[in-house]
Amino acid sequence: MSVQPGKRRVASPALSDRDGHFPRRLNPVSVQFFVSAVEEGSIARAALRENIVPSAISKRLSDLETLLGVALLERGTQGVVPTPAGEAFLHHARLLLRSLERMRLEMAEYGEGVRGHIRVRASASALSAGLPAEIQSFSRAHRQVKIELEEYETPAIVQDIQEGRADVGIGPDIFQPESLLLIPWRQYALAAVVPNGHALARRRKLSYSTLLQYEQVEQGYSSALSQLLDYAAQQSGLAKRTRIRVRGFEAVCRMIGSGMGIGVVPSFVQESVGRIYGLRFIPLDEPWAHPKICIMLRDLDSLPSAARSFVDHLRRSGAATGHSSD
């Protein structure tokens, strides 16, 4: 198609890149009209495509050229073609319009249910206290959200939250780092665990000093519960004889059931392993024997929306069980 270059001069732009106002003056509707004019090769056909009168599109395109300070189209009796500057602008215009469409679609998906990726670190106690069921119920309601769950001991959870490697941590409040926000989720009791035939098996409650008269089975040194028990033993002035250390509450109970010693675990562990290993769970009569499982965050307001939704879900579930506080 032969198009004679127009004689119209384009005024110098009123704005420069340095003043920071260009993004506010660039109208996406004008950008769409420009793309339509190039693709149709005619302002009249672009007007039909966009359901607007030709004079309105022509005015928009002239204003766009004035804003940019360069001619974008060569106008002639047979239609329009882009100038070299118009070819360059066409590339950026299509990228901009595609980006806006992606933004629209993504926001529509958020309207249907949040999307995102949540990095969760949880302790063994949190996993045993019902966290998997809560993750499952959240995932059913937010199928487009990916939850990356890893089990860690509490000190490692705290470190990952502090250093930004995780969004949400869930574990006991035995450690209370000042740099983190702790939101109570569930409260639980610690129980002494002994074999059914043990000398202490008929007791209704036990002090920790009584347990220290026997060999202990515990989790590893870095476990929050092990560190709490170490501190309690020091405060009592009694020596603690730890015979074996294993990973996880189920392993502790299995070793106790095998006659390796006695120990302390959260009382809710009884539901899953008490009968399997022939164990007796006895309430621990100590002021520190009722820790809370907390949601650990750097800052609630700075969390991604998906992570905030997950935290809200956990807080509601905690309130439903009577164990959470605002």
PAZAPA-4460 file (N, C-alpha, C; in steps of 0.05 Angstrom, whole numbers, plus 32768, in hexadecimal, padded with zeros to 4 digits):
% residues 326
    n_x    n_y    n_z   ca_x   ca_y   ca_z    c_x    c_y    c_z   seq   type   mol
   8011   7FE8   8000   8000   8000   8000   8012   8019   8000     1      M     A
   800C   802C   7FEE   801C   8044   7FED   800E   805A   7FFC     2      S     A
   801C   8065   800F   8011   807A   8020   8024   8092   801F     3      V     A
   801A   80A9   8019   802B   80C1   8018   802F   80CB   8035     4      Q     A
   8048   80D1   803C   804C   80DC   8057   803D   80F5   805B     5      P     A
   8031   80F8   8072   8022   8110   8079   8035   8128   807E     6      G     A
   802B   8140   807A   803C   8158   807D   803A   8163   809A     7      K     A
   8028   8157   80AA   8023   8161   80C5   803C   815E   80D6     8      R     A
   8044   8173   80E4   805A   8171   80F7   804F   816B   8113     9      R     A
   805F   815B   8121   8057   8153   813C   8066   8165   814F    10      V     A
   8057   8172   8162   8063   8184   8175   8076   8175   8187    11      A     A
   8089   8182   8192   809B   8176   81A6   808B   816E   81BE    12      S     A
   8093   8159   81CB   8083   8150   81E2   8084   8164   81F9    13      P     A
   806D   8166   8206   806C   8178   821D   8079   816C   8235    14      A     A
   807D   8151   8235   8088   8143   824C   80A3   8137   8244    15      L     A
   80B4   8133   8257   80CD   8125   8253   80CE   810D   8265    16      S     A
   80E2   80FB   825F   80E5   80E4   8270   80EC   80EB   828C    17      D     A
   80F8   8102   8290   8102   8109   82AA   80EC   8112   82BD    18      R     A
   80D5   811B   82B3   80C1   8126   82C5   80AF   8111   82D2    19      D     A
   80B0   80F8   82C8   80A1   80E2   82D5   8084   80E2   82D0    20      G     A
   8079   80F4   82BE   805C   80F5   82BA   8053   80E4   82A2    21      H     A
   8066   80DB   8292   805E   80CD   8279   804C   80B5   827E    22      F     A
   8052   80A3   8291   803F   808D   8295   8023   8095   829C    23      P     A
   8020   80AC   82A9   8005   80B5   82B0   7FF6   80C0   8298    24      R     A
   8005   80CB   8284   7FF9   80D7   826D   7FF4   80C3   8256    25      R     A
   8002   80AC   8257   7FFE   8099   8242   7FE5   8088   8247    26      L     A
   7FD1   808C   8236   7FB7   807F   8239   7FB7   8064   822B    27      N     A
   7FB2   804E   8239   7FB2   8034   822C   7F9D   8032   8216    28      P     A
   7F87   8041   8218   7F73   8041   8202   7F7E   804C   81E8    29      V     A
   7F8E   8061   81EA   7F9B   806C   81D3   7FAE   8058   81C7    30      S     A
   7FBC   804A   81D8   7FCF   8035   81CE   7FC0   8020   81BF    31      V     A
   7FA9   8017   81C9   7F98   8003   81BC   7F8F   800E   81A1    32      Q     A
   7F87   8027   81A0   7F7E   8033   8186   7F95   8033   8172    33      F     A
   7FAD   8039   817B   7FC4   803A   8169   7FC8   801E   815D    34      F     A
   7FC8   8009   816E   7FCD   7FEE   8164   7FB7   7FE6   8150    35      V     A
   7F9E   7FED   8156   7F88   7FE7   8143   7F8C   7FF5   8129    36      S     A
   7F94   800E   8129   7F98   801E   8110   7FAE   8011   80FF    37      A     A
   7FC4   8008   810C   7FD9   7FFB   80FD   7FD0   7FE1   80F2    38      V     A
   7FC2   7FD1   8102   7FBA   7FB6   80F9   7FA4   7FB8   80E3    39      E     A
   7F93   7FCC   80E5   7F7E   7FCF   80D0   7F88   7FDF   80B8    40      E     A
   7F9E   7FEE   80BC   7FA8   7FFE   80A6   7F97   8016   809F    41      G     A
   7F84   801D   80B1   7F71   8032   80AC   7F65   803C   80C6    42      S     A
   7F63   8056   80C9   7F56   8061   80E1   7F38   805B   80E0    43      I     A
   7F2C   805B   80C8   7F0F   8056   80C6   7F09   8039   80CE    44      A     A
   7F1A   8026   80C4   7F15   800A   80CC   7F1B   8005   80E9    45      R     A
   7F2F   8013   80F4   7F35   8011   8111   7F1E   801B   8121    46      A     A
   7F10   8030   8117   7EF9   803B   8126   7EE2   8027   8127    47      A     A
   7EDE   8019   8110   7ECA   8004   8110   7ED1   7FEE   8124    48      L     A
   7EEA   7FE6   8124   7EF3   7FD1   8136   7EF0   7FD8   8153    49      R     A
   7EF5   7FF2   815A   7EF4   7FFB   8175   7ED9   8007   817D    50      E     A
   7EC7   8008   8169   7EAB   8012   816E   7EAC   802F   8178    51      N     A
   7EBA   803F   8169   7EBD   805C   816F   7EBF   806B   8155    52      I     A
   7EB9   8085   8156   7EB9   8094   813D   7ED6   8099   8134    53      V     A
   7EDC   809B   811A   7EF7   809F   8110   7F05   80B8   811B    54      P     A
   7EF5   80CE   811E   7F01   80E7   8127   7F0C   80E4   8144    55      S     A
   7EFF   80D4   8154   7F08   80D0   8170   7F22   80C0   8170    56      A     A
   7F25   80AC   815F   7F3E   809D   815E   7F54   80AF   8153    57      I     A
   7F4E   80BF   813E   7F62   80D1   8133   7F6C   80E4   8147    58      S     A
   7F5A   80EF   8158   7F62   8102   816D   7F74   80F4   8181    59      K     A
   7F6D   80DC   8189   7F7D   80CD   819D   7F99   80C8   8192    60      R     A
   7F9B   80C0   8178   7FB5   80BA   816D   7FC6   80D3   816B    61      L     A
   7FBA   80EA   8164   7FC9   8103   8162   7FD3   810B   817E    62      S     A
   7FC2   8108   8192   7FCB   810E   81AE   7FE2   80FB   81B6    63      D     A
   7FE1   80E2   81AE   7FF6   80CF   81B5   8010   80D7   81A8    64      L     A
   800F   80E0   818F   8028   80E9   8181   8033   8102   818F    65      E     A
   8021   8114   8197   802A   812C   81A5   8038   8125   81BF    66      T     A
   802C   8112   81CE   8038   810A   81E7   8053   80FE   81E3    67      L     A
   8056   80EE   81CE   8070   80E0   81C9   8084   80F2   81BA    68      L     A
   807A   8107   81AD   808B   8119   819E   8096   810D   8185    69      G     A
   8087   80FB   8178   8091   80EE   8160   8078   80E4   8150    70      V     A
   807A   80E5   8136   8065   80DA   8125   8065   80BC   8126    71      A     A
   804E   80B0   812B   804B   8093   812C   8040   8087   8112    72      L     A
   802F   8097   8104   8022   808D   80EC   8026   80A0   80D5    73      L     A
   8028   8094   80BD   8027   80A3   80A4   800B   80A0   8099    74      E     A
   7FFE   80B7   8096   7FE2   80B8   808E   7FE0   80BE   8070    75      R     A
   7FCF   80B0   8063   7FCB   80B4   8046   7FAF   80AE   803E    76      G     A
   7FA9   80B2   8024   7F8E   80AD   801B   7F86   8090   801C    77      T     A
   7F9A   807E   801C   7F94   8062   801C   7F95   8055   8038    78      Q     A
   7F9B   8066   804C   7F9C   805B   8068   7FB4   8065   8077    79      G     A
   7FBD   8055   808A   7FD4   805D   809B   7FE8   8046   809C    80      V     A
   8001   804D   809F   8016   8039   80A5   8028   8045   80BB    81      V     A
   8035   8034   80CA   8046   803F   80E0   8060   804A   80D5    82      P     A
   8069   805F   80E1   8084   8069   80DC   8098   8057   80EA    83      T     A
   80B2   805B   80E5   80C6   804B   80F4   80C2   804E   8112    84      P     A
   80BC   8066   811C   80B6   8069   8138   809C   805A   8140    85      A     A
   8089   805A   812D   8070   804C   8132   8074   802E   8133    86      G     A
   8086   8023   8123   808C   8007   8124   8098   8000   8140    87      E     A
   80AA   8011   814A   80B6   800C   8164   80A0   800E   817A    88      A     A
   808F   8022   8177   807A   8026   818B   8066   800F   818A    89      F     A
   8061   8004   8172   804E   7FEE   8170   8058   7FD6   8180    90      L     A
   8072   7FD0   817F   807D   7FBA   818F   8077   7FBE   81AD    91      H     A
   807D   7FD6   81B7   8078   7FDB   81D4   805A   7FDC   81DA    92      H     A
   804B   7FE6   81C7   802E   7FE8   81CC   8021   7FCC   81CF    93      A     A
   802A   7FBA   81BE   801F   7F9E   81C1   8028   7F91   81DB    94      R     A
   8041   7F96   81E3   804A   7F8B   81FC   8039   7F96   8213    95      L     A
   8034   7FB1   8212   8025   7FBE   8227   8009   7FB3   8229    96      L     A
   7FFC   7FB0   8212   7FE0   7FA6   8212   7FDF   7F89   821B    97      L     A
   7FF2   7F79   8213   7FF3   7F5D   821D   7FF7   7F5C   823B    98      R     A
   8008   7F6E   8245   800D   7F6F   8262   7FF4   7F77   8271    99      S     A
   7FE5   7F8B   8266   7FCD   7F93   8273   7FB8   7F7D   8272   100      L     A
   7FB7   7F6D   825D   7FA4   7F57   825B   7FAB   7F41   826F   101      E     A
   7FC6   7F3C   8272   7FCE   7F28   8286   7FC7   7F32   82A2   102      R     A
   7FCA   7F4C   82A7   7FC3   7F57   82C1   7FA5   7F54   82C6   103      M     A
   7F95   7F59   82B2   7F78   7F56   82B5   7F70   7F39   82BC   104      R     A
   7F7C   7F26   82AD   7F76   7F0A   82B2   7F7F   7F01   82CD   105      L     A
   7F97   7F0B   82D6   7FA1   7F03   82F0   7F8F   7F0E   8306   106      E     A
   7F87   7F27   8303   7F75   7F33   8317   7F5A   7F25   8318   107      M     A
   7F51   7F1C   8301   7F38   7F0D   8300   7F3B   7EF3   830F   108      A     A
   7F52   7EE6   830D   7F57   7ECD   831B   7F58   7ED2   8339   109      E     A
   7F64   7EE9   8341   7F64   7EF0   835E   7F47   7EF4   8368   110      Y     A
   7F36   7EFE   8357   7F1A   7F02   835F   7F0C   7EE7   8363   111      G     A
   7F15   7ED2   8356   7F09   7EB8   8359   7F16   7EA8   8370   112      E     A
   7F2B   7EB2   837B   7F3A   7EA4   8390   7F58   7EAA   838D   113      G     A
   7F65   7EB0   83A3   7F80   7EB9   83A1   7F92   7EA5   8394   114      V     A
   7FA7   7EAF   8387   7FBB   7E9E   837B   7FD6   7EA5   8388   115      R     A
   7FE8   7E94   8387   8003   7E9A   8391   8012   7E81   839A   116      G     A
   8028   7E86   83A6   803A   7E71   83B0   8041   7E78   83CD   117      H     A
   803B   7E66   83DF   8040   7E6B   83FC   8055   7E57   8406   118      I     A
   806A   7E62   8411   8080   7E51   841D   807B   7E4E   843A   119      R     A
   8075   7E35   8443   806D   7E30   845F   8082   7E1E   846B   120      V     A
   808B   7E25   8483   809D   7E13   8493   808D   7E0C   84AD   121      R     A
   808D   7DF2   84B3   807D   7DE9   84CA   808D   7DD5   84DB   122      A     A
   8088   7DD6   84F5   8095   7DC3   8507   8085   7DA9   8508   123      S     A
   8091   7D95   8514   8083   7D7B   8517   806A   7D7F   8528   124      A     A
   806B   7D90   853C   8053   7D94   854D   803D   7DA0   853D   125      S     A
   8043   7DB3   852B   802E   7DC0   851B   8022   7DAB   8508   126      A     A
   8033   7D9A   84FC   8028   7D86   84EA   8017   7D72   84F8   127      L     A
   801E   7D6C   8511   800E   7D58   8521   7FF5   7D65   852C   128      S     A
   7FF4   7D80   852D   7FDD   7D8D   8539   7FC8   7D95   8525   129      A     A
   7FC9   7D8A   850D   7FB3   7D8F   84FA   7FBA   7DA1   84E3   130      G     A
   7FD3   7DA9   84E0   7FDA   7DBB   84CA   7FD4   7DAF   84AE   131      L     A
   7FDB   7D96   84A9   7FD5   7D8B   848F   7FB8   7D8D   8487   132      P     A
   7FA6   7D89   8499   7F89   7D8B   8493   7F82   7DA8   848C   133      A     A
   7F8E   7DBB   849A   7F89   7DD7   8494   7F93   7DDF   8479   134      E     A
   7FAB   7DD5   8472   7FB6   7DDB   8457   7FA4   7DCF   8442   135      I     A
   7F9A   7DB7   8447   7F88   7DAA   8434   7F6E   7DBA   8430   136      Q     A
   7F63   7DC3   8446   7F4A   7DD2   8443   7F4E   7DED   8435   137      S     A
   7F65   7DFA   843B   7F6C   7E13   842D   7F70   7E0E   840F   138      F     A
   7F7E   7DF9   8409   7F84   7DF3   83ED   7F6A   7DEC   83DD   139      S     A
   7F57   7DE0   83EA   7F3D   7DDB   83DD   7F2F   7DF5   83D5   140      R     A
   7F32   7E09   83E6   7F25   7E23   83E0   7F36   7E35   83CF   141      A     A
   7F50   7E2F   83CD   7F62   7E40   83BD   7F74   7E2D   83AC   142      H     A
   7F67   7E22   8398   7F75   7E0D   8388   7F8C   7E18   8377   143      R     A
   7F8D   7E32   8373   7FA2   7E3E   8363   7FBA   7E47   8373   144      Q     A
   7FB9   7E42   838D   7FCF   7E49   839F   7FE1   7E30   83A4   145      V     A
   7FFA   7E33   83A0   800D   7E1D   83A6   8019   7E22   83C2   146      K     A
   8017   7E0E   83D3   8023   7E0F   83EE   803B   7DFD   83EE   147      I     A
   8052   7E09   83F4   806B   7DF9   83F7   806F   7DF5   8415   148      E     A
   806B   7DDD   841E   806D   7DD6   843B   8085   7DC6   8440   149      L     A
   8095   7DCE   8454   80AD   7DBF   845C   80AD   7DBE   847B   150      E     A
   80B4   7DA6   8485   80B6   7DA2   84A2   80D2   7DAA   84AB   151      E     A
   80D3   7DBB   84BF   80ED   7DC4   84CB   80EA   7DC4   84E9   152      Y     A
   8100   7DC3   84F7   8100   7DC8   8513   80FD   7DE6   8518   153      E     A
   80F2   7DED   852F   80EA   7E09   8534   8100   7E1D   8530   154      T     A
   8119   7E19   8539   812E   7E2D   8535   8132   7E33   8517   155      P     A
   8131   7E1E   8506   8135   7E21   84E9   811D   7E30   84DD   156      A     A
   8105   7E2B   84E7   80EE   7E3A   84DE   80F1   7E58   84E3   157      I     A
   80F9   7E5E   84FC   80FD   7E7A   8503   8111   7E87   84F0   158      V     A
   8127   7E7A   84EB   813C   7E85   84DA   8132   7E89   84BE   159      Q     A
   8123   7E76   84B3   811A   7E79   8498   8106   7E90   8495   160      D     A
   80F5   7E94   84A9   80E3   7EAB   84A8   80F3   7EC5   84AA   161      I     A
   8105   7EC6   84BD   8115   7EDF   84C0   8125   7EE6   84A7   162      Q     A
   812F   7ED2   8499   8140   7ED7   8481   8130   7ED7   8467   163      E     A
   8116   7ED5   8468   8106   7ED7   8451   8104   7EBF   843F   164      G     A
   810D   7EA8   8449   810B   7E8F   8439   80F0   7E81   843B   165      R     A
   80DF   7E8B   844D   80C4   7E80   8450   80B1   7E97   8457   166      A     A
   8098   7E94   844F   8084   7EA8   8455   8077   7EA4   8470   167      D     A
   8070   7E8B   8476   8061   7E85   848E   806F   7E6E   849D   168      V     A
   8073   7E71   84B7   807D   7E5C   84C7   8068   7E54   84DC   169      G     A
   8067   7E3A   84E3   8054   7E31   84F7   8062   7E1E   8509   170      I     A
   8063   7E25   8523   8072   7E15   8536   806C   7E1F   8552   171      G     A
   8077   7E11   8566   8072   7E18   8582   807F   7E33   858A   172      P     A
   8073   7E40   859E   807D   7E5A   85A6   8093   7E57   85BC   173      D     A
   80A0   7E40   85BC   80B6   7E3C   85CF   80CC   7E51   85CA   174      I     A
   80D1   7E57   85B1   80E2   7E6D   85A9   80D1   7E84   85A2   175      F     A
   80D7   7E9C   85AD   80C7   7EB4   85A7   80DA   7ECA   859D   176      Q     A
   80E3   7EC8   8584   80F5   7EDD   8579   80E6   7EF7   8577   177      P     A
   80F3   7F0D   8580   80E6   7F27   8580   80E2   7F31   8563   178      E     A
   80F2   7F27   8550   80F0   7F31   8535   80D8   7F26   8526   179      S     A
   80CA   7F13   8531   80B4   7F07   8523   8099   7F0C   8530   180      L     A
   8084   7F0D   8520   8069   7F0E   852A   805F   7EF2   852F   181      L     A
   8056   7EED   8548   804B   7ED2   854F   802D   7ED4   8554   182      L     A
   801E   7EC4   8545   8001   7EC4   8548   7FF9   7EA8   8553   183      I     A
   7FEE   7EA7   856B   7FE6   7E8C   8576   7FD3   7E7E   8563   184      P     A
   7FD7   7E65   855F   7FC6   7E55   854E   7FB8   7E3E   855E   185      W     A
   7FC8   7E2D   856A   7FBE   7E17   857A   7FCD   7E15   8594   186      R     A
   7FC0   7E0C   85A9   7FCE   7E07   85C2   7FCC   7DE9   85C8   187      Q     A
   7FE1   7DDE   85D3   7FE1   7DC2   85D9   7FEF   7DBD   85F3   188      Y     A
   7FEC   7DA4   85FD   7FF9   7D9D   8617   800F   7D88   8611   189      A     A
   8024   7D8A   8621   8039   7D76   8620   8032   7D5F   8633   190      L     A
   8039   7D47   862B   8033   7D30   863B   804B   7D1E   863E   191      A     A
   804D   7D12   8655   8062   7CFD   8659   8059   7CE4   864B   192      A     A
   806C   7CD6   863F   8065   7CBD   8631   8075   7CA7   863D   193      V     A
   8067   7C92   8646   8074   7C7B   8652   8067   7C61   8647   194      V     A
   8076   7C4B   8647   8069   7C32   863E   8053   7C2A   8652   195      P     A
   8040   7C1B   8649   8029   7C13   865A   8032   7C05   8674   196      N     A
   8047   7BF6   8673   8050   7BE7   868B   8064   7BF6   869C   197      G     A
   8068   7C10   8697   807D   7C1F   86A5   8073   7C25   86C2   198      H     A
   8087   7C2A   86D4   8080   7C31   86F0   806F   7C4A   86F2   199      A     A
   8071   7C5C   86DF   8062   7C76   86E0   8047   7C74   86D1   200      L     A
   8041   7C5E   86C6   802A   7C5C   86B3   800F   7C62   86C1   201      A     A
   800D   7C5D   86DB   7FF4   7C61   86E8   7FF0   7C7E   86F3   202      R     A
   8004   7C8F   86F1   8002   7CAA   86FB   7FEE   7CBA   86EA   203      R     A
   7FE0   7CCD   86F7   7FCD   7CDE   86E9   7FDA   7CF6   86DE   204      R     A
   7FF0   7CFF   86EA   8000   7D15   86E0   801C   7D12   86EA   205      K     A
   802F   7D1F   86DD   804B   7D1C   86E4   8059   7D37   86E2   206      L     A
   806C   7D3B   86F5   807E   7D52   86F3   8096   7D4A   86E2   207      S     A
   80A3   7D5D   86D6   80BA   7D57   86C5   80D1   7D4C   86D6   208      Y     A
   80D3   7D55   86EF   80E9   7D4B   8700   80E5   7D2D   8705   209      S     A
   80CD   7D24   8706   80C8   7D07   8709   80D2   7CF8   86F0   210      T     A
   80CC   7D03   86D9   80D5   7CF6   86C0   80F4   7CF4   86BE   211      L     A
   8101   7D08   86CA   811E   7D09   86C7   812C   7CF2   86D7   212      L     A
   811D   7CE4   86E6   8129   7CCD   86F4   812E   7CB5   86E1   213      Q     A
   8124   7CB8   86C9   8126   7CA2   86B6   8134   7CAB   869C   214      Y     A
   813E   7C98   868D   814B   7C9F   8673   8136   7CAA   8660   215      E     A
   813F   7CBD   8650   812D   7CCC   863E   8131   7CC5   8621   216      Q     A
   811B   7CC6   8612   811C   7CC5   85F5   8112   7CE0   85EB   217      V     A
   8122   7CED   85DA   811B   7D08   85D1   8120   7D0C   85B3   218      E     A
   8118   7D23   85A9   811F   7D2B   858E   813B   7D36   858F   219      Q     A
   8144   7D3F   8577   8160   7D4A   8574   8164   7D63   8584   220      G     A
   817E   7D6A   8588   8185   7D81   8598   8178   7D9B   858E   221      Y     A
   8175   7D9E   8574   816A   7DB7   8569   814C   7DB9   856A   222      S     A
   813E   7DA4   8573   8121   7DA5   8577   811A   7DB9   858C   223      S     A
   8104   7DC8   8587   80FB   7DDC   859B   80F3   7DCE   85B5   224      A     A
   80E6   7DB7   85B3   80DD   7DA9   85CC   80F6   7D9F   85DB   225      L     A
   810A   7D95   85CD   8122   7D8B   85DB   8130   7DA2   85EA   226      S     A
   8130   7DB9   85DD   813D   7DD0   85EA   812D   7DD9   8602   227      Q     A
   8112   7DD8   8600   8101   7DDE   8617   8106   7DCA   862E   228      L     A
   8108   7DB1   8628   810D   7D9D   863D   8129   7D9F   8649   229      L     A
   813D   7DA7   8638   8157   7DAC   8643   8156   7DC3   8658   230      D     A
   8148   7DD8   8650   8146   7DEF   8663   8137   7DE7   867C   231      Y     A
   8122   7DD8   867A   8112   7DCF   8691   8123   7DBE   86A4   232      A     A
   8134   7DAC   8698   8145   7D9C   86A8   815A   7DAD   86B7   233      A     A
   8165   7DC0   86AA   8178   7DD2   86B7   816B   7DE1   86CE   234      Q     A
   8153   7DEA   86CA   8145   7DF9   86DF   813E   7DE7   86F7   235      Q     A
   813A   7DCE   86F2   8134   7DBB   8708   814D   7DB3   8717   236      S     A
   8164   7DB7   870C   817D   7DAF   8719   8183   7D92   8717   237      G     A
   8174   7D83   8707   8178   7D66   8704   8185   7D60   86E9   238      L     A
   8195   7D4C   86E8   81A2   7D43   86D0   818E   7D34   86BE   239      A     A
   818F   7D3A   86A4   817E   7D2C   8691   818E   7D17   8682   240      K     A
   8185   7CFE   8683   8193   7CE8   8675   8184   7CE1   865C   241      R     A
   818E   7CEC   8646   8181   7CE6   862C   818E   7CCE   861F   242      T     A
   817F   7CB9   861C   818A   7CA0   8611   818B   7CA0   85F2   243      R     A
   8177   7CAC   85E6   8176   7CAB   85C9   8167   7CC4   85BE   244      I     A
   8170   7CCE   85A7   8163   7CE5   859A   815B   7CDD   857E   245      R     A
   8143   7CE3   8577   8138   7CDC   855D   8129   7CF4   8551   246      V     A
   8121   7CF1   8539   8113   7D07   852B   80F5   7D01   852A   247      R     A
   80E5   7D12   8535   80C8   7D10   8534   80BB   7D03   854C   248      G     A
   80A3   7D0B   8552   8095   7D01   856A   808E   7CE3   8567   249      F     A
   8087   7CDB   854F   8080   7CBE   854B   8098   7CAD   8551   250      E     A
   80B0   7CB6   8549   80C8   7CA6   854E   80CE   7CA6   856C   251      A     A
   80CA   7CBC   857A   80CD   7CBD   8597   80BB   7CA8   85A4   252      V     A
   80A2   7CA7   859C   808F   7C94   85A8   8097   7C77   85A1   253      C     A
   80A0   7C73   8589   80A8   7C58   8581   80BF   7C4E   8593   254      R     A
   80D3   7C5F   8598   80E9   7C58   85A9   80E0   7C52   85C6   255      M     A
   80CE   7C63   85D0   80C3   7C5F   85EB   80B4   7C44   85EC   256      I     A
   80A5   7C3E   85D8   8096   7C25   85D7   80A9   7C0D   85D6   257      G     A
   80C1   7C11   85CC   80D5   7BFC   85CB   80E5   7BF9   85E5   258      S     A
   80DE   7C0A   85F9   80EC   7C08   8613   8106   7C17   8615   259      G     A
   810A   7C2B   8603   8123   7C3B   8603   8123   7C51   8618   260      M     A
   810C   7C56   8625   810B   7C6C   8639   80EF   7C78   8639   261      G     A
   80ED   7C90   8644   80D3   7C9E   8645   80D8   7CBA   8639   262      I     A
   80C3   7CC9   8634   80C7   7CE3   8628   80B0   7CF6   862A   263      G     A
   80B1   7D0C   861C   809C   7D21   861C   8096   7D28   85FF   264      V     A
   807C   7D27   85F9   8072   7D2F   85DE   8058   7D3F   85E1   265      V     A
   804F   7D4C   85CD   8034   7D59   85CE   801F   7D43   85D2   266      P     A
   800B   7D49   85E2   7FF6   7D35   85E9   7FE7   7D2C   85D0   267      S     A
   7FE4   7D3D   85BB   7FD4   7D35   85A4   7FE1   7D1E   8595   268      F     A
   7FFA   7D18   859A   8008   7D02   858D   7FFB   7CE7   8594   269      V     A
   7FEE   7CE7   85AC   7FE1   7CCE   85B6   7FCD   7CC4   85A2   270      Q     A
   7FBF   7CD6   8594   7FA9   7CCD   8582   7FB3   7CBB   856C   271      E     A
   7FCC   7CC0   8563   7FD6   7CB2   854C   7FE8   7C9A   8553   272      S     A
   7FF6   7C9B   856A   8009   7C85   856F   8005   7C78   858A   273      V     A
   7FF4   7C82   859C   7FF2   7C77   85B7   7FED   7C5A   85B8   274      G     A
   7FD9   7C50   85A9   7FD2   7C34   85AA   7FE6   7C23   859A   275      R     A
   7FF2   7C2E   8585   8004   7C1F   8574   801C   7C14   8585   276      I     A
   8027   7C26   8595   803F   7C1E   85A4   803A   7C17   85C1   277      Y     A
   8021   7C15   85CA   801B   7C0E   85E5   8026   7C22   85F9   278      G     A
   801D   7C3B   85F6   8028   7C50   8607   8013   7C5C   8618   279      L     A
   801C   7C69   862E   800A   7C78   8640   8013   7C95   863F   280      R     A
   8000   7CA7   8639   8005   7CC4   8638   7FFA   7CD0   8652   281      F     A
   800C   7CDE   8661   8004   7CE8   867B   8009   7D07   867B   282      I     A
   7FF5   7D17   8683   7FF9   7D34   8683   8012   7D3C   8692   283      P     A
   8021   7D4F   8687   8039   7D5A   8694   8031   7D72   86A5   284      L     A
   8036   7D70   86BF   802D   7D85   86D2   8043   7D9A   86D5   285      D     A
   8045   7DAB   86C1   8059   7DC1   86C2   804D   7DDA   86B5   286      E     A
   8055   7DF1   86BF   804A   7E0A   86B4   8052   7E0F   8696   287      P     A
   8068   7E03   868D   8071   7E07   8672   8066   7DF1   865F   288      W     A
   8055   7DE0   8669   804C   7DC8   865A   8034   7DCD   8648   289      A     A
   802E   7DE7   8643   8017   7DEE   8631   801F   7E02   861C   290      H     A
   8032   7DFC   860B   803B   7E0F   85F7   8026   7E13   85E1   291      P     A
   8029   7E29   85D3   8018   7E2F   85BC   8027   7E2A   85A2   292      K     A
   8018   7E21   858E   8022   7E21   8573   801B   7E3B   8566   293      I     A
   802E   7E49   855B   802A   7E64   8551   802F   7E66   8533   294      C     A
   8021   7E78   8526   8028   7E80   850B   803E   7E95   850D   295      I     A
   8054   7E91   84FF   806B   7EA3   8501   806E   7EB2   84E7   296      M     A
   8070   7ECD   84E9   8072   7EDE   84D1   8086   7EF4   84D6   297      L     A
   8092   7EFE   84C1   80A2   7F17   84C3   808F   7F2E   84C7   298      R     A
   807B   7F30   84B6   8068   7F47   84B7   804F   7F3F   84A8   299      D     A
   8039   7F41   84B4   8020   7F39   84A8   8019   7F4A   848F   300      L     A
   801D   7F64   8491   8014   7F76   847C   8025   7F73   8462   301      D     A
   803E   7F6A   8465   804F   7F67   844D   804C   7F4C   8440   302      S     A
   803C   7F3A   844B   8038   7F1F   843E   802A   7F22   8423   303      L     A
   8031   7F10   8410   8021   7F0F   83F8   8004   7F07   83FE   304      P     A
   7FF2   7F0F   83ED   7FD5   7F0B   83F3   7FCE   7EEE   83F8   305      S     A
   7FDB   7EDB   83E9   7FD5   7EBF   83ED   7FDD   7EB6   8409   306      A     A
   7FF5   7EBF   8412   7FFF   7EB8   842D   7FED   7EC4   8442   307      A     A
   7FE4   7EDD   843E   7FD1   7EE9   8452   7FB7   7ED9   8453   308      R     A
   7FAD   7ED0   843D   7F95   7EC0   843D   7F99   7EA6   844C   309      S     A
   7FB1   7E9A   8449   7FB7   7E81   8457   7FB8   7E86   8475   310      F     A
   7FC5   7E9C   847D   7FC7   7EA3   849A   7FAB   7EA8   84A5   311      V     A
   7F9A   7EB6   8496   7F7E   7EBB   849F   7F6F   7EA1   84A2   312      D     A
   7F74   7E8E   8490   7F67   7E74   8492   7F70   7E65   84AC   313      H     A
   7F8A   7E66   84B1   7F94   7E59   84CA   7F88   7E66   84E3   314      L     A
   7F87   7E81   84E3   7F7C   7E8F   84FA   7F5F   7E88   84FF   315      R     A
   7F50   7E85   84E9   7F33   7E7D   84EC   7F31   7E61   84F7   316      R     A
   7F42   7E4F   84ED   7F41   7E34   84F7   7F4A   7E32   8514   317      S     A
   7F5D   7E42   851C   7F65   7E43   8538   7F4F   7E4E   854A   318      G     A
   7F41   7E62   8540   7F2B   7E6E   854F   7F14   7E59   8552   319      A     A
   7F10   7E49   853D   7EFB   7E35   853E   7F00   7E20   8553   320      A     A
   7F1A   7E1A   8558   7F21   7E06   856D   7F24   7E13   8588   321      T     A
   7F22   7E2E   8589   7F24   7E3B   85A3   7F41   7E3F   85AC   322      G     A
   7F54   7E3C   859A   7F70   7E3D   85A2   7F7F   7E56   8597   323      H     A
   7F72   7E66   8586   7F7F   7E7C   8579   7F76   7E96   8587   324      S     A
   7F88   7EA9   8586   7F81   7EC4   8591   7F8A   7ED9   857D   325      S     A
   7F7B   7EEF   857B   7F82   7F04   8569   7F96   7F17   8575   326      D     A
***
